[in-house]
Amino acid sequence: MELGKRIKDLRSAHNWNQDELAEKMFVSRQTISNWENEKSYPDIQSILLLSNLFEISLDQLVKGDVEQMQEIINDQDVKQMKFYGKMMLACLAIMIVTFGPLYLVTGLWGLIPEGILAIAMFYFATKLNGIQKENDLITYKEIVTFMNGKNLDEISKQREIGKRNYQVVAVMILAGLISGVLSFTVVFIFKRVIGL
């Protein structure tokens, strides 16, 4: 990314040190340092404020970075993310299909493999979330969305959705409940049909 170098050059051109820029940005000096050394990337609100402070357009400020971000969104770890998503769905499908027969054959012991599948689903969900955080995909998506002409309200909504880590757990619990209800329904119907 080129934004870190650009921030440093523009800051120097305005004869500001990191502390002065940090004060104008309402962030710490360490945050400015992290941006300049590319340890972190500013969020969309910070980029807008930087654009105003340096009196340049957003295109000038982030030129080159948007294309790189788009490549990161489209290429980097997308295959892994798709793999983890497919594995989560596969685990859910296996749980739904096997619960009834396992319960009929083994009774409550059938819950052990189902629990293992639930743990696997949670693992894949955690890995998926980790890839998002590791690559700062939420921030990049915000910037690309903004640069494509979307308004900040949509971006803010996307960020709030991405921040809710509990959603992964809630989805897992809901998936487990749905699979449990479906499985018990299948077992109930199966018992009625064959007269067990």
C-alpha positions as CSV (number, residue, x, y, z in Angstrom):
1,M,0.0,0.0,0.0
2,E,1.2,3.5,-0.8
3,L,-1.0,5.5,1.6
4,G,1.5,5.3,4.5
5,K,4.2,6.9,2.4
6,R,1.8,9.5,1.0
7,I,0.6,10.5,4.6
8,K,4.2,10.9,5.6
9,D,5.1,13.0,2.5
10,L,2.0,15.2,2.9
11,R,2.6,15.6,6.6
12,S,6.2,16.7,5.9
13,A,5.0,19.1,3.1
14,H,2.7,20.8,5.7
15,N,5.6,20.9,8.2
16,W,3.7,18.9,10.8
17,N,5.3,16.4,13.0
18,Q,3.4,13.2,13.9
19,D,2.1,14.7,17.2
20,E,0.6,17.7,15.4
21,L,-1.1,15.5,12.8
22,A,-2.3,13.2,15.5
23,E,-3.9,16.2,17.3
24,K,-5.6,17.3,14.2
25,M,-6.9,13.8,13.5
26,F,-8.0,13.2,17.1
27,V,-5.8,10.0,17.3
28,S,-2.6,9.1,19.0
29,R,0.8,9.7,17.6
30,Q,1.3,6.0,17.6
31,T,-1.7,5.6,15.3
32,I,-0.1,8.1,12.8
33,S,3.2,6.2,13.1
34,N,1.4,2.9,12.4
35,W,-0.3,4.4,9.3
36,E,3.0,5.7,8.0
37,N,4.8,2.5,8.6
38,E,1.9,0.5,7.1
39,K,1.3,-1.5,10.3
40,S,-2.4,-0.5,10.1
41,Y,-4.7,1.2,7.6
42,P,-6.9,4.2,8.5
43,D,-10.7,3.7,8.4
44,I,-12.8,5.6,6.0
45,Q,-13.6,8.4,8.4
46,S,-9.9,9.0,9.0
47,I,-9.2,8.9,5.3
48,L,-11.9,11.6,4.7
49,L,-10.4,13.7,7.5
50,L,-6.9,13.3,6.0
51,S,-8.2,14.3,2.6
52,N,-9.6,17.5,4.2
53,L,-6.6,18.3,6.3
54,F,-4.2,17.9,3.3
55,E,-6.6,19.6,1.0
56,I,-6.4,16.9,-1.7
57,S,-9.1,14.7,-3.2
58,L,-9.7,11.2,-2.1
59,D,-8.5,9.9,-5.4
60,Q,-5.1,11.7,-4.9
61,L,-4.8,10.4,-1.4
62,V,-5.5,6.8,-2.0
63,K,-4.4,6.5,-5.7
64,G,-3.1,3.1,-6.4
65,D,-4.3,1.7,-3.1
66,V,-7.9,1.1,-4.2
67,E,-6.8,-1.2,-7.0
68,Q,-4.6,-3.1,-4.6
69,M,-7.4,-3.3,-2.1
70,Q,-9.7,-4.6,-4.8
71,E,-7.2,-7.3,-5.6
72,I,-6.8,-8.2,-1.9
73,I,-10.6,-8.5,-1.6
74,N,-10.9,-10.5,-4.8
75,D,-7.8,-12.7,-4.6
76,Q,-6.1,-12.8,-1.2
77,D,-7.5,-15.6,0.9
78,V,-10.8,-15.7,-1.0
79,K,-10.2,-19.4,-1.9
80,Q,-9.6,-20.2,1.8
81,M,-12.7,-18.3,2.8
82,K,-14.8,-20.2,0.3
83,F,-13.3,-23.4,1.5
84,Y,-14.1,-22.7,5.1
85,G,-17.6,-21.6,4.1
86,K,-18.2,-24.8,2.2
87,M,-16.8,-26.9,5.1
88,M,-19.3,-25.2,7.5
89,L,-22.2,-26.0,5.2
90,A,-20.9,-29.6,4.7
91,C,-20.7,-30.1,8.5
92,L,-24.3,-28.7,8.9
93,A,-25.6,-31.0,6.1
94,I,-23.9,-34.0,7.6
95,M,-25.3,-33.2,11.0
96,I,-28.8,-32.9,9.6
97,V,-28.7,-36.1,7.6
98,T,-26.9,-38.3,10.1
99,F,-28.6,-37.3,13.3
100,G,-31.8,-39.3,12.9
101,P,-30.1,-42.6,11.8
102,L,-27.4,-42.2,14.5
103,Y,-30.0,-41.6,17.2
104,L,-32.0,-44.7,16.1
105,V,-29.0,-46.9,16.0
106,T,-27.0,-45.7,19.0
107,G,-29.4,-43.7,21.0
108,L,-27.9,-40.8,22.9
109,W,-24.4,-41.9,21.9
110,G,-25.2,-40.5,18.5
111,L,-24.8,-37.0,20.1
112,I,-21.0,-37.5,20.3
113,P,-20.4,-37.4,16.5
114,E,-22.9,-34.6,16.2
115,G,-21.0,-32.7,18.8
116,I,-17.8,-33.2,17.0
117,L,-19.4,-31.9,13.8
118,A,-20.7,-28.9,15.7
119,I,-17.2,-28.2,17.0
120,A,-15.9,-28.5,13.4
121,M,-18.5,-26.0,12.3
122,F,-17.4,-23.6,15.0
123,Y,-13.7,-24.1,14.1
124,F,-14.4,-23.2,10.4
125,A,-16.5,-20.2,11.4
126,T,-13.6,-19.0,13.6
127,K,-11.0,-19.5,10.8
128,L,-13.3,-17.6,8.4
129,N,-13.6,-14.7,10.9
130,G,-9.8,-14.8,11.5
131,I,-9.0,-14.4,7.8
132,Q,-11.3,-11.4,7.7
133,K,-9.6,-9.7,10.6
134,E,-6.1,-10.7,9.6
135,N,-6.5,-9.1,6.2
136,D,-8.5,-6.1,7.4
137,L,-11.1,-7.0,4.8
138,I,-13.9,-5.0,6.4
139,T,-11.9,-1.7,6.2
140,Y,-10.8,-2.4,2.6
141,K,-14.4,-3.1,1.6
142,E,-15.5,0.1,3.2
143,I,-13.0,2.1,1.2
144,V,-13.7,0.4,-2.1
145,T,-17.4,0.8,-1.5
146,F,-16.9,4.5,-0.8
147,M,-14.7,4.9,-3.8
148,N,-17.4,3.2,-5.9
149,G,-19.9,6.0,-5.0
150,K,-21.8,4.4,-2.1
151,N,-22.8,6.6,0.8
152,L,-21.3,6.4,4.3
153,D,-24.5,5.1,5.8
154,E,-24.2,1.9,3.9
155,I,-20.5,1.6,4.9
156,S,-21.3,2.2,8.5
157,K,-23.9,-0.5,8.5
158,Q,-21.4,-2.9,6.9
159,R,-18.8,-2.1,9.6
160,E,-21.3,-2.6,12.4
161,I,-22.3,-6.0,10.9
162,G,-18.7,-7.0,10.7
163,K,-17.9,-6.0,14.2
164,R,-20.5,-8.2,15.8
165,N,-18.4,-11.3,16.6
166,Y,-21.3,-12.8,18.6
167,Q,-23.1,-13.2,15.3
168,V,-20.9,-16.2,14.4
169,V,-21.8,-17.9,17.6
170,A,-25.5,-17.1,17.2
171,V,-25.5,-18.5,13.7
172,M,-23.8,-21.6,15.0
173,I,-26.4,-22.1,17.8
174,L,-29.3,-21.4,15.4
175,A,-27.9,-23.9,12.9
176,G,-27.5,-26.5,15.7
177,L,-31.1,-25.9,16.9
178,I,-32.5,-26.1,13.3
179,S,-30.5,-29.3,12.6
180,G,-31.7,-30.8,16.0
181,V,-35.3,-30.0,15.3
182,L,-35.1,-31.4,11.8
183,S,-33.4,-34.5,13.0
184,F,-35.9,-35.1,15.8
185,T,-38.7,-34.6,13.3
186,V,-37.1,-37.1,10.9
187,V,-36.7,-39.6,13.7
188,F,-40.3,-39.1,14.9
189,I,-41.7,-39.6,11.4
190,F,-39.4,-42.6,10.8
191,K,-40.6,-44.2,14.0
192,R,-44.2,-43.6,13.1
193,V,-43.8,-45.0,9.6
194,I,-42.0,-48.2,10.5
195,G,-43.8,-48.6,13.8
196,L,-40.9,-48.6,16.2
